[in-house]
Amino acid sequence: MRSFKILTFDGGGIRGALSIEILHRIVLKYPDLLKKVDLLSGTSTGSIIASLLAKGVSVDEIRNLYNITTTRKIFSNAKINLFKAKYKSINLNNILSNYFENDMKLKDLKQKILIPSFNINSTDDFTWEPVFFNNFIKDGTENISVKDAILSSSAAPAYFPSYKQYIDGGVVANSPSAVSLLFVYKAYKKDYSLNNIKILSIGTGNIPEKINGKNKNWGLFQWAFNPFNKMKSPILSLLMDGMEDLNNMYCKELLKSNYFRINPKIPKFIDLDEYKYIPYLKSIANSYDLSKAYNYIEKVYLK
């Protein structure tokens, strides 16, 4: 039986530069890999990478997007304000418009895709809920525009305003591997068993996040917004990183050797908007030992 191949990309803002650099190294070694992928999945910055790939944009062109000049435009005119988002999403919107027309829907993409987001004001039963935009389940989200799906998945709380009542998919699935597995199994369980589903997960770097100092009596202000700390929003970082670890546990347990994750360690904490570190992130990606990943790709993923 033919296997179903999933390629996923984590959220992490400018740290997506690391993800696309790693993918670049992989496709140089395996030029036909992307043609053999059945589903592309990405959260937040990963949704940008996944959507561009699903449209057929080259890896080299996506790499060029993750540069200081472009990302500086996205993270410009920062506002340190307790009552407003730090950035506006207009510049990201304009950059996406260079690739996706306003009426281009997920169903118009060349490949299957899944993009996590979170609806903070559901119109059905007046409760918030995760939403997974995709073009293969036929649940109505296939008619969402690609730009809307990306902007919804990338609306990181405190960094960007909510987008059409959606916020960053990272609050529920910063690493979208487990939910991708669930949706594929739901859609194709007659055709594929768990033994025939394979995932290659590319992270945005394992950074040394920890909370130092006296935090025993922290209140809302310190957990939600800590301007005097390198980690500006501890609760958001905890939520997203904790979900990544849980996702990894699920996939390892369910898929065993059919799951492989690439997520290099980054020696220093880098926030999602610190674009000056992009060259540093790319250097980590290019020096990272991918021998185990290559072994998985050759012996498992592409079989």
Solvent accessible surface area in square Angstrom, and as a share of the most:
residue,aa,sasa,rsa
1,M,165,0.74
2,R,134,0.49
3,S,7,0.04
4,F,6,0.03
5,K,12,0.05
6,I,0,0.00
7,L,0,0.00
8,T,0,0.00
9,F,0,0.00
10,D,1,0.00
11,G,0,0.00
12,G,11,0.10
13,G,14,0.14
14,I,1,0.01
15,R,22,0.08
16,G,0,0.00
17,A,0,0.00
18,L,0,0.00
19,S,0,0.00
20,I,0,0.00
21,E,4,0.02
22,I,0,0.00
23,L,0,0.00
24,H,25,0.11
25,R,51,0.19
26,I,0,0.00
27,V,22,0.13
28,L,122,0.61
29,K,99,0.42
30,Y,25,0.10
31,P,102,0.64
32,D,74,0.38
33,L,1,0.01
34,L,37,0.18
35,K,168,0.71
36,K,93,0.39
37,V,7,0.04
38,D,25,0.13
39,L,1,0.00
40,L,0,0.00
41,S,0,0.00
42,G,0,0.00
43,T,0,0.00
44,S,11,0.07
45,T,8,0.05
46,G,0,0.00
47,S,0,0.00
48,I,20,0.10
49,I,1,0.00
50,A,0,0.00
51,S,0,0.00
52,L,0,0.00
53,L,10,0.05
54,A,0,0.00
55,K,62,0.26
56,G,51,0.49
57,V,21,0.12
58,S,61,0.40
59,V,13,0.07
60,D,74,0.38
61,E,75,0.34
62,I,0,0.00
63,R,60,0.22
64,N,100,0.51
65,L,27,0.13
66,Y,13,0.05
67,N,50,0.25
68,I,54,0.27
69,T,81,0.47
70,T,23,0.13
71,T,6,0.03
72,R,114,0.42
73,K,113,0.48
74,I,21,0.10
75,F,18,0.07
76,S,32,0.21
77,N,130,0.66
78,A,56,0.43
79,K,90,0.38
80,I,124,0.63
81,N,60,0.31
82,L,104,0.52
83,F,183,0.76
84,K,135,0.57
85,A,25,0.20
86,K,41,0.17
87,Y,13,0.05
88,K,132,0.56
89,S,27,0.18
90,I,96,0.49
91,N,42,0.22
92,L,11,0.05
93,N,36,0.19
94,N,78,0.40
95,I,23,0.12
96,L,4,0.02
97,S,54,0.35
98,N,117,0.60
99,Y,39,0.15
100,F,1,0.00
101,E,124,0.56
102,N,117,0.60
103,D,99,0.51
104,M,36,0.16
105,K,63,0.27
106,L,0,0.00
107,K,104,0.44
108,D,75,0.39
109,L,14,0.07
110,K,164,0.69
111,Q,44,0.20
112,K,71,0.30
113,I,0,0.00
114,L,0,0.00
115,I,0,0.00
116,P,0,0.00
117,S,0,0.00
118,F,31,0.13
119,N,18,0.09
120,I,67,0.34
121,N,71,0.36
122,S,2,0.02
123,T,111,0.64
124,D,123,0.64
125,D,89,0.46
126,F,175,0.73
127,T,62,0.36
128,W,167,0.59
129,E,64,0.29
130,P,58,0.37
131,V,23,0.13
132,F,35,0.15
133,F,2,0.01
134,N,0,0.00
135,N,17,0.09
136,F,20,0.08
137,I,36,0.18
138,K,137,0.58
139,D,75,0.39
140,G,38,0.37
141,T,22,0.13
142,E,20,0.09
143,N,69,0.35
144,I,55,0.28
145,S,16,0.10
146,V,0,0.00
147,K,16,0.07
148,D,31,0.16
149,A,0,0.00
150,I,0,0.00
151,L,5,0.03
152,S,3,0.02
153,S,0,0.00
154,S,11,0.07
155,A,3,0.03
156,A,4,0.03
157,P,40,0.25
158,A,58,0.45
159,Y,11,0.04
160,F,13,0.05
161,P,59,0.37
162,S,58,0.37
163,Y,40,0.15
164,K,131,0.56
165,Q,81,0.36
166,Y,40,0.15
167,I,29,0.15
168,D,3,0.02
169,G,0,0.00
170,G,0,0.00
171,V,24,0.14
172,V,34,0.19
173,A,10,0.08
174,N,5,0.02
175,S,2,0.01
176,P,0,0.00
177,S,0,0.00
178,A,23,0.18
179,V,18,0.10
180,S,0,0.00
181,L,6,0.03
182,L,109,0.54
183,F,25,0.11
184,V,0,0.00
185,Y,89,0.34
186,K,125,0.53
187,A,39,0.30
188,Y,44,0.17
189,K,124,0.52
190,K,195,0.82
191,D,80,0.41
192,Y,32,0.12
193,S,48,0.31
194,L,60,0.30
195,N,122,0.63
196,N,30,0.15
197,I,0,0.00
198,K,19,0.08
199,I,0,0.00
200,L,0,0.00
201,S,0,0.00
202,I,0,0.00
203,G,0,0.00
204,T,3,0.02
205,G,7,0.07
206,N,73,0.38
207,I,11,0.06
208,P,66,0.41
209,E,47,0.21
210,K,142,0.60
211,I,40,0.20
212,N,101,0.52
213,G,64,0.62
214,K,197,0.84
215,N,46,0.24
216,K,186,0.79
217,N,137,0.70
218,W,42,0.15
219,G,34,0.32
220,L,153,0.76
221,F,94,0.39
222,Q,63,0.28
223,W,77,0.27
224,A,39,0.30
225,F,48,0.20
226,N,16,0.08
227,P,39,0.25
228,F,188,0.78
229,N,45,0.23
230,K,93,0.39
231,M,11,0.05
232,K,66,0.28
233,S,11,0.07
234,P,0,0.00
235,I,88,0.45
236,L,16,0.08
237,S,22,0.14
238,L,88,0.44
239,L,78,0.39
240,M,22,0.10
241,D,42,0.22
242,G,38,0.37
243,M,56,0.25
244,E,19,0.08
245,D,93,0.48
246,L,65,0.33
247,N,10,0.05
248,N,34,0.17
249,M,124,0.55
250,Y,111,0.42
251,C,0,0.00
252,K,118,0.50
253,E,114,0.51
254,L,91,0.45
255,L,7,0.03
256,K,129,0.55
257,S,80,0.52
258,N,21,0.11
259,Y,15,0.06
260,F,51,0.21
261,R,41,0.15
262,I,2,0.01
263,N,35,0.18
264,P,1,0.01
265,K,159,0.67
266,I,2,0.01
267,P,102,0.64
268,K,88,0.37
269,F,26,0.11
270,I,0,0.00
271,D,15,0.08
272,L,23,0.11
273,D,12,0.06
274,E,36,0.16
275,Y,55,0.21
276,K,129,0.55
277,Y,41,0.15
278,I,3,0.02
279,P,74,0.47
280,Y,67,0.26
281,L,0,0.00
282,K,44,0.18
283,S,58,0.38
284,I,24,0.12
285,A,0,0.00
286,N,72,0.37
287,S,94,0.60
288,Y,75,0.29
289,D,105,0.54
290,L,3,0.01
291,S,65,0.42
292,K,154,0.65
293,A,2,0.02
294,Y,41,0.16
295,N,73,0.38
296,Y,12,0.05
297,I,0,0.00
298,E,79,0.35
299,K,135,0.57
300,V,34,0.20
301,Y,0,0.00
302,L,46,0.23
303,K,153,0.65
